[in-house]
Amino acid sequence: MLPKGKPGTNRPAWESETTHPELSNKLRKGLCDISDPELGLNVIQLGLIRDVKVDEDGAIVKVLLTTPFCPYGPAMLESIRQKSEEMLERPVSIDLSMDMWDFSMMEEGLGEDWGIF
């Protein structure tokens, strides 16, 4: 386990990490290109990608937005879908989670810059 406070820790486990680990790594790297324009952090750092399920016919990416009425939400969701299809080389559906996001979902160490942790 990585030490507390090191970026890359505190991330949700994806189902695909067990079933398709090589694709999960590729997807995680690709999704780092998509940032929340208001917060300046990417969707992986923010913990917005809650789960990924992959099979031979397609994939489902479970996404959480930082706020329910995020003005950039639709564009971010479409960017996540497109990047996921590019990285996974198969059709991707987005499953929008209605759970509430909070700062504890961010990668360890990132909230310290904001004085949160």
VMD Tcl script that builds the backbone (N, CA, C; Angstrom):
set m [mol new atoms 351]
animate dup $m
set s [atomselect $m all]
$s set {name element resname resid chain x y z} {
  {N N MET 1 A 0.841 -1.179 0.000}
  {CA C MET 1 A 0.000 0.000 0.000}
  {C C MET 1 A 0.884 1.238 0.000}
  {N N LEU 2 A 0.483 2.242 -0.777}
  {CA C LEU 2 A 1.255 3.480 -0.842}
  {C C LEU 2 A 1.065 4.284 0.433}
  {N N PRO 3 A 2.061 5.053 0.821}
  {CA C PRO 3 A 1.921 5.847 2.033}
  {C C PRO 3 A 0.846 6.921 1.893}
  {N N LYS 4 A 0.210 7.242 3.018}
  {CA C LYS 4 A -0.833 8.264 3.032}
  {C C LYS 4 A -0.259 9.578 2.530}
  {N N GLY 5 A -1.063 10.260 1.736}
  {CA C GLY 5 A -0.644 11.550 1.227}
  {C C GLY 5 A 0.001 11.487 -0.153}
  {N N LYS 6 A 0.227 10.303 -0.680}
  {CA C LYS 6 A 0.847 10.189 -1.994}
  {C C LYS 6 A -0.241 10.154 -3.064}
  {N N PRO 7 A -0.176 11.073 -4.061}
  {CA C PRO 7 A -1.174 11.038 -5.132}
  {C C PRO 7 A -1.240 9.657 -5.777}
  {N N GLY 8 A -2.438 9.248 -6.132}
  {CA C GLY 8 A -2.650 7.918 -6.710}
  {C C GLY 8 A -3.237 6.946 -5.714}
  {N N THR 9 A -3.272 7.334 -4.441}
  {CA C THR 9 A -3.901 6.487 -3.440}
  {C C THR 9 A -5.326 6.989 -3.236}
  {N N ASN 10 A -6.115 6.243 -2.513}
  {CA C ASN 10 A -7.499 6.593 -2.208}
  {C C ASN 10 A -8.384 6.598 -3.452}
  {N N ARG 11 A -8.085 5.756 -4.413}
  {CA C ARG 11 A -8.943 5.719 -5.586}
  {C C ARG 11 A -9.861 4.512 -5.508}
  {N N PRO 12 A -11.055 4.639 -6.112}
  {CA C PRO 12 A -11.995 3.515 -6.056}
  {C C PRO 12 A -11.492 2.336 -6.896}
  {N N ALA 13 A -11.791 1.140 -6.442}
  {CA C ALA 13 A -11.446 -0.066 -7.197}
  {C C ALA 13 A -12.475 -0.252 -8.306}
  {N N TRP 14 A -11.994 -0.489 -9.510}
  {CA C TRP 14 A -12.867 -0.753 -10.643}
  {C C TRP 14 A -12.967 -2.256 -10.858}
  {N N GLU 15 A -14.142 -2.719 -11.221}
  {CA C GLU 15 A -14.320 -4.138 -11.554}
  {C C GLU 15 A -13.349 -4.551 -12.653}
  {N N SER 16 A -13.133 -3.664 -13.611}
  {CA C SER 16 A -12.258 -3.986 -14.745}
  {C C SER 16 A -10.803 -4.187 -14.344}
  {N N GLU 17 A -10.398 -3.710 -13.174}
  {CA C GLU 17 A -9.026 -3.930 -12.721}
  {C C GLU 17 A -8.769 -5.420 -12.490}
  {N N THR 18 A -9.818 -6.151 -12.187}
  {CA C THR 18 A -9.712 -7.592 -12.004}
  {C C THR 18 A -9.902 -8.324 -13.324}
  {N N THR 19 A -10.893 -7.902 -14.105}
  {CA C THR 19 A -11.228 -8.621 -15.330}
  {C C THR 19 A -10.358 -8.238 -16.524}
  {N N HIS 20 A -9.949 -6.971 -16.604}
  {CA C HIS 20 A -9.160 -6.471 -17.737}
  {C C HIS 20 A -8.114 -5.459 -17.237}
  {N N PRO 21 A -7.131 -5.912 -16.462}
  {CA C PRO 21 A -6.183 -4.976 -15.849}
  {C C PRO 21 A -5.410 -4.115 -16.849}
  {N N GLU 22 A -5.022 -4.691 -17.982}
  {CA C GLU 22 A -4.254 -3.909 -18.963}
  {C C GLU 22 A -5.095 -2.781 -19.552}
  {N N LEU 23 A -6.378 -3.045 -19.805}
  {CA C LEU 23 A -7.269 -2.005 -20.319}
  {C C LEU 23 A -7.555 -0.952 -19.248}
  {N N SER 24 A -7.661 -1.373 -18.003}
  {CA C SER 24 A -7.912 -0.432 -16.911}
  {C C SER 24 A -6.774 0.566 -16.776}
  {N N ASN 25 A -5.545 0.078 -16.858}
  {CA C ASN 25 A -4.390 0.973 -16.774}
  {C C ASN 25 A -4.372 1.959 -17.934}
  {N N LYS 26 A -4.661 1.465 -19.120}
  {CA C LYS 26 A -4.696 2.319 -20.306}
  {C C LYS 26 A -5.788 3.381 -20.167}
  {N N LEU 27 A -6.964 2.969 -19.691}
  {CA C LEU 27 A -8.076 3.895 -19.520}
  {C C LEU 27 A -7.758 4.947 -18.466}
  {N N ARG 28 A -7.213 4.519 -17.352}
  {CA C ARG 28 A -6.873 5.462 -16.275}
  {C C ARG 28 A -5.927 6.550 -16.789}
  {N N LYS 29 A -4.912 6.149 -17.549}
  {CA C LYS 29 A -3.969 7.127 -18.111}
  {C C LYS 29 A -4.674 8.063 -19.083}
  {N N GLY 30 A -5.531 7.515 -19.929}
  {CA C GLY 30 A -6.243 8.338 -20.905}
  {C C GLY 30 A -7.190 9.338 -20.262}
  {N N LEU 31 A -7.883 8.907 -19.209}
  {CA C LEU 31 A -8.843 9.792 -18.554}
  {C C LEU 31 A -8.164 10.919 -17.773}
  {N N CYS 32 A -6.879 10.804 -17.536}
  {CA C CYS 32 A -6.144 11.902 -16.894}
  {C C CYS 32 A -6.100 13.143 -17.786}
  {N N ASP 33 A -6.436 12.986 -19.065}
  {CA C ASP 33 A -6.479 14.127 -19.990}
  {C C ASP 33 A -7.733 14.977 -19.803}
  {N N ILE 34 A -8.718 14.472 -19.071}
  {CA C ILE 34 A -9.996 15.183 -18.929}
  {C C ILE 34 A -10.055 15.838 -17.562}
  {N N SER 35 A -10.096 17.167 -17.559}
  {CA C SER 35 A -10.086 17.920 -16.305}
  {C C SER 35 A -11.394 18.646 -16.071}
  {N N ASP 36 A -11.686 18.847 -14.804}
  {CA C ASP 36 A -12.799 19.708 -14.411}
  {C C ASP 36 A -12.287 21.139 -14.594}
  {N N PRO 37 A -12.906 21.923 -15.476}
  {CA C PRO 37 A -12.379 23.256 -15.761}
  {C C PRO 37 A -12.419 24.217 -14.568}
  {N N GLU 38 A -13.313 24.008 -13.647}
  {CA C GLU 38 A -13.389 24.898 -12.486}
  {C C GLU 38 A -12.365 24.539 -11.423}
  {N N LEU 39 A -12.122 23.252 -11.223}
  {CA C LEU 39 A -11.217 22.824 -10.161}
  {C C LEU 39 A -9.782 22.632 -10.639}
  {N N GLY 40 A -9.599 22.453 -11.950}
  {CA C GLY 40 A -8.262 22.307 -12.492}
  {C C GLY 40 A -7.609 20.963 -12.219}
  {N N LEU 41 A -8.377 19.987 -11.792}
  {CA C LEU 41 A -7.866 18.633 -11.566}
  {C C LEU 41 A -8.576 17.685 -12.521}
  {N N ASN 42 A -7.899 16.588 -12.856}
  {CA C ASN 42 A -8.528 15.666 -13.799}
  {C C ASN 42 A -9.522 14.743 -13.096}
  {N N VAL 43 A -10.325 14.051 -13.898}
  {CA C VAL 43 A -11.408 13.221 -13.357}
  {C C VAL 43 A -10.901 12.053 -12.522}
  {N N ILE 44 A -9.678 11.612 -12.781}
  {CA C ILE 44 A -9.079 10.548 -11.964}
  {C C ILE 44 A -8.667 11.117 -10.617}
  {N N GLN 45 A -7.979 12.242 -10.598}
  {CA C GLN 45 A -7.558 12.877 -9.345}
  {C C GLN 45 A -8.752 13.193 -8.449}
  {N N LEU 46 A -9.848 13.612 -9.055}
  {CA C LEU 46 A -11.042 13.973 -8.288}
  {C C LEU 46 A -11.833 12.760 -7.824}
  {N N GLY 47 A -11.532 11.580 -8.351}
  {CA C GLY 47 A -12.266 10.371 -7.966}
  {C C GLY 47 A -13.645 10.304 -8.601}
  {N N LEU 48 A -13.817 10.933 -9.754}
  {CA C LEU 48 A -15.132 10.970 -10.399}
  {C C LEU 48 A -15.467 9.690 -11.150}
  {N N ILE 49 A -14.468 8.889 -11.486}
  {CA C ILE 49 A -14.717 7.616 -12.163}
  {C C ILE 49 A -14.824 6.560 -11.066}
  {N N ARG 50 A -16.039 6.180 -10.745}
  {CA C ARG 50 A -16.288 5.314 -9.590}
  {C C ARG 50 A -16.154 3.834 -9.899}
  {N N ASP 51 A -16.427 3.431 -11.150}
  {CA C ASP 51 A -16.304 2.021 -11.518}
  {C C ASP 51 A -16.244 1.915 -13.031}
  {N N VAL 52 A -15.633 0.849 -13.497}
  {CA C VAL 52 A -15.583 0.539 -14.925}
  {C C VAL 52 A -15.808 -0.959 -15.064}
  {N N LYS 53 A -16.751 -1.317 -15.917}
  {CA C LYS 53 A -17.033 -2.723 -16.227}
  {C C LYS 53 A -16.793 -2.913 -17.718}
  {N N VAL 54 A -16.020 -3.927 -18.062}
  {CA C VAL 54 A -15.654 -4.175 -19.453}
  {C C VAL 54 A -16.003 -5.609 -19.812}
  {N N ASP 55 A -16.590 -5.786 -21.001}
  {CA C ASP 55 A -16.724 -7.116 -21.575}
  {C C ASP 55 A -16.361 -7.004 -23.050}
  {N N GLU 56 A -16.479 -8.086 -23.774}
  {CA C GLU 56 A -16.041 -8.094 -25.174}
  {C C GLU 56 A -16.886 -7.185 -26.059}
  {N N ASP 57 A -18.138 -6.931 -25.675}
  {CA C ASP 57 A -19.048 -6.132 -26.503}
  {C C ASP 57 A -19.041 -4.650 -26.180}
  {N N GLY 58 A -18.553 -4.265 -25.012}
  {CA C GLY 58 A -18.585 -2.860 -24.640}
  {C C GLY 58 A -18.133 -2.645 -23.209}
  {N N ALA 59 A -18.397 -1.447 -22.722}
  {CA C ALA 59 A -18.001 -1.103 -21.361}
  {C C ALA 59 A -19.004 -0.117 -20.774}
  {N N ILE 60 A -19.048 -0.097 -19.457}
  {CA C ILE 60 A -19.872 0.861 -18.714}
  {C C ILE 60 A -18.942 1.582 -17.749}
  {N N VAL 61 A -18.961 2.908 -17.827}
  {CA C VAL 61 A -18.150 3.734 -16.943}
  {C C VAL 61 A -19.106 4.481 -16.011}
  {N N LYS 62 A -18.974 4.214 -14.711}
  {CA C LYS 62 A -19.810 4.873 -13.709}
  {C C LYS 62 A -19.117 6.166 -13.284}
  {N N VAL 63 A -19.806 7.282 -13.500}
  {CA C VAL 63 A -19.234 8.607 -13.269}
  {C C VAL 63 A -20.064 9.365 -12.242}
  {N N LEU 64 A -19.370 10.125 -11.438}
  {CA C LEU 64 A -19.976 10.994 -10.440}
  {C C LEU 64 A -19.524 12.412 -10.755}
  {N N LEU 65 A -20.435 13.377 -10.712}
  {CA C LEU 65 A -20.062 14.777 -10.919}
  {C C LEU 65 A -19.827 15.443 -9.566}
  {N N THR 66 A -19.037 16.509 -9.560}
  {CA C THR 66 A -18.738 17.194 -8.302}
  {C C THR 66 A -19.964 17.875 -7.714}
  {N N THR 67 A -20.872 18.317 -8.573}
  {CA C THR 67 A -22.138 18.898 -8.110}
  {C C THR 67 A -23.248 18.409 -9.038}
  {N N PRO 68 A -24.455 18.263 -8.521}
  {CA C PRO 68 A -25.552 17.752 -9.358}
  {C C PRO 68 A -25.856 18.639 -10.566}
  {N N PHE 69 A -25.622 19.936 -10.444}
  {CA C PHE 69 A -25.950 20.863 -11.533}
  {C C PHE 69 A -24.690 21.455 -12.156}
  {N N CYS 70 A -23.639 20.653 -12.224}
  {CA C CYS 70 A -22.365 21.088 -12.794}
  {C C CYS 70 A -22.597 21.611 -14.211}
  {N N PRO 71 A -22.258 22.885 -14.467}
  {CA C PRO 71 A -22.497 23.433 -15.802}
  {C C PRO 71 A -21.665 22.753 -16.887}
  {N N TYR 72 A -20.556 22.134 -16.505}
  {CA C TYR 72 A -19.701 21.450 -17.458}
  {C C TYR 72 A -20.017 19.955 -17.540}
  {N N GLY 73 A -20.989 19.495 -16.751}
  {CA C GLY 73 A -21.318 18.081 -16.675}
  {C C GLY 73 A -21.546 17.406 -18.008}
  {N N PRO 74 A -22.471 17.915 -18.832}
  {CA C PRO 74 A -22.729 17.230 -20.106}
  {C C PRO 74 A -21.484 17.115 -20.993}
  {N N ALA 75 A -20.690 18.179 -21.063}
  {CA C ALA 75 A -19.482 18.143 -21.887}
  {C C ALA 75 A -18.453 17.164 -21.297}
  {N N MET 76 A -18.313 17.156 -19.971}
  {CA C MET 76 A -17.366 16.233 -19.338}
  {C C MET 76 A -17.793 14.789 -19.558}
  {N N LEU 77 A -19.082 14.508 -19.414}
  {CA C LEU 77 A -19.577 13.141 -19.617}
  {C C LEU 77 A -19.305 12.666 -21.045}
  {N N GLU 78 A -19.539 13.545 -22.008}
  {CA C GLU 78 A -19.284 13.179 -23.400}
  {C C GLU 78 A -17.790 12.984 -23.645}
  {N N SER 79 A -16.959 13.828 -23.061}
  {CA C SER 79 A -15.502 13.665 -23.193}
  {C C SER 79 A -15.039 12.351 -22.576}
  {N N ILE 80 A -15.602 12.008 -21.414}
  {CA C ILE 80 A -15.262 10.738 -20.756}
  {C C ILE 80 A -15.676 9.557 -21.629}
  {N N ARG 81 A -16.869 9.635 -22.212}
  {CA C ARG 81 A -17.349 8.549 -23.084}
  {C C ARG 81 A -16.436 8.397 -24.291}
  {N N GLN 82 A -16.130 9.495 -24.955}
  {CA C GLN 82 A -15.292 9.438 -26.153}
  {C C GLN 82 A -13.889 8.927 -25.841}
  {N N LYS 83 A -13.273 9.443 -24.788}
  {CA C LYS 83 A -11.912 9.010 -24.416}
  {C C LYS 83 A -11.921 7.531 -24.018}
  {N N SER 84 A -12.982 7.099 -23.314}
  {CA C SER 84 A -13.092 5.694 -22.910}
  {C C SER 84 A -13.202 4.786 -24.124}
  {N N GLU 85 A -14.000 5.188 -25.112}
  {CA C GLU 85 A -14.113 4.386 -26.334}
  {C C GLU 85 A -12.773 4.314 -27.068}
  {N N GLU 86 A -12.048 5.424 -27.082}
  {CA C GLU 86 A -10.735 5.446 -27.720}
  {C C GLU 86 A -9.751 4.515 -27.003}
  {N N MET 87 A -9.718 4.574 -25.686}
  {CA C MET 87 A -8.769 3.776 -24.915}
  {C C MET 87 A -9.142 2.297 -24.872}
  {N N LEU 88 A -10.441 2.002 -24.772}
  {CA C LEU 88 A -10.902 0.615 -24.627}
  {C C LEU 88 A -11.187 -0.064 -25.963}
  {N N GLU 89 A -11.277 0.736 -27.027}
  {CA C GLU 89 A -11.537 0.222 -28.375}
  {C C GLU 89 A -12.815 -0.607 -28.447}
  {N N ARG 90 A -13.868 -0.060 -27.843}
  {CA C ARG 90 A -15.187 -0.694 -27.857}
  {C C ARG 90 A -16.221 0.357 -27.451}
  {N N PRO 91 A -17.506 0.103 -27.722}
  {CA C PRO 91 A -18.544 1.063 -27.325}
  {C C PRO 91 A -18.608 1.218 -25.800}
  {N N VAL 92 A -18.866 2.430 -25.344}
  {CA C VAL 92 A -18.924 2.728 -23.914}
  {C C VAL 92 A -20.215 3.461 -23.599}
  {N N SER 93 A -20.862 3.026 -22.520}
  {CA C SER 93 A -22.021 3.725 -21.974}
  {C C SER 93 A -21.597 4.385 -20.670}
  {N N ILE 94 A -22.185 5.533 -20.394}
  {CA C ILE 94 A -21.922 6.241 -19.142}
  {C C ILE 94 A -23.075 5.971 -18.190}
  {N N ASP 95 A -22.739 5.567 -16.978}
  {CA C ASP 95 A -23.715 5.386 -15.899}
  {C C ASP 95 A -23.481 6.535 -14.924}
  {N N LEU 96 A -24.372 7.522 -14.942}
  {CA C LEU 96 A -24.222 8.695 -14.083}
  {C C LEU 96 A -24.732 8.372 -12.686}
  {N N SER 97 A -23.821 8.423 -11.724}
  {CA C SER 97 A -24.171 8.141 -10.333}
  {C C SER 97 A -24.853 9.347 -9.705}
  {N N MET 98 A -25.826 9.095 -8.887}
  {CA C MET 98 A -26.514 10.165 -8.176}
  {C C MET 98 A -25.967 10.340 -6.759}
  {N N ASP 99 A -24.896 9.608 -6.426}
  {CA C ASP 99 A -24.255 9.780 -5.125}
  {C C ASP 99 A -23.688 11.190 -5.029}
  {N N MET 100 A -23.477 11.649 -3.816}
  {CA C MET 100 A -22.903 12.973 -3.592}
  {C C MET 100 A -21.382 12.865 -3.549}
  {N N TRP 101 A -20.706 13.708 -4.315}
  {CA C TRP 101 A -19.254 13.767 -4.294}
  {C C TRP 101 A -18.811 14.614 -3.107}
  {N N ASP 102 A -17.681 14.258 -2.514}
  {CA C ASP 102 A -17.080 15.130 -1.506}
  {C C ASP 102 A -15.563 15.043 -1.623}
  {N N PHE 103 A -14.869 15.957 -0.968}
  {CA C PHE 103 A -13.421 16.063 -1.100}
  {C C PHE 103 A -12.676 14.802 -0.679}
  {N N SER 104 A -13.279 13.972 0.150}
  {CA C SER 104 A -12.600 12.745 0.585}
  {C C SER 104 A -12.438 11.743 -0.556}
  {N N MET 105 A -13.135 11.949 -1.667}
  {CA C MET 105 A -13.032 11.048 -2.814}
  {C C MET 105 A -11.826 11.368 -3.690}
  {N N MET 106 A -11.199 12.516 -3.454}
  {CA C MET 106 A -10.018 12.909 -4.223}
  {C C MET 106 A -8.846 12.011 -3.864}
  {N N GLU 107 A -7.867 11.946 -4.757}
  {CA C GLU 107 A -6.651 11.222 -4.451}
  {C C GLU 107 A -6.005 11.848 -3.223}
  {N N GLU 108 A -5.388 11.010 -2.416}
  {CA C GLU 108 A -4.698 11.487 -1.216}
  {C C GLU 108 A -3.684 12.557 -1.573}
  {N N GLY 109 A -3.590 13.560 -0.724}
  {CA C GLY 109 A -2.581 14.594 -0.872}
  {C C GLY 109 A -3.005 15.792 -1.682}
  {N N LEU 110 A -4.059 15.671 -2.484}
  {CA C LEU 110 A -4.465 16.794 -3.325}
  {C C LEU 110 A -5.242 17.845 -2.556}
  {N N GLY 111 A -6.017 17.443 -1.566}
  {CA C GLY 111 A -6.797 18.389 -0.782}
  {C C GLY 111 A -5.953 19.262 0.118}
  {N N GLU 112 A -4.720 18.809 0.392}
  {CA C GLU 112 A -3.837 19.582 1.259}
  {C C GLU 112 A -3.513 20.935 0.658}
  {N N ASP 113 A -3.436 21.003 -0.680}
  {CA C ASP 113 A -3.145 22.263 -1.351}
  {C C ASP 113 A -4.254 23.290 -1.115}
  {N N TRP 114 A -5.454 22.811 -0.841}
  {CA C TRP 114 A -6.594 23.687 -0.636}
  {C C TRP 114 A -6.861 23.916 0.848}
  {N N GLY 115 A -6.057 23.306 1.713}
  {CA C GLY 115 A -6.278 23.449 3.153}
  {C C GLY 115 A -7.466 22.647 3.647}
  {N N ILE 116 A -7.820 21.593 2.924}
  {CA C ILE 116 A -8.988 20.790 3.286}
  {C C ILE 116 A -8.615 19.698 4.277}
  {N N PHE 117 A -7.459 19.070 4.085}
  {CA C PHE 117 A -7.059 17.940 4.928}
  {C C PHE 117 A -5.838 18.303 5.741}
}
mol reanalyze $m
mol bondsrecalc $m
mol representation Tube
mol addrep $m
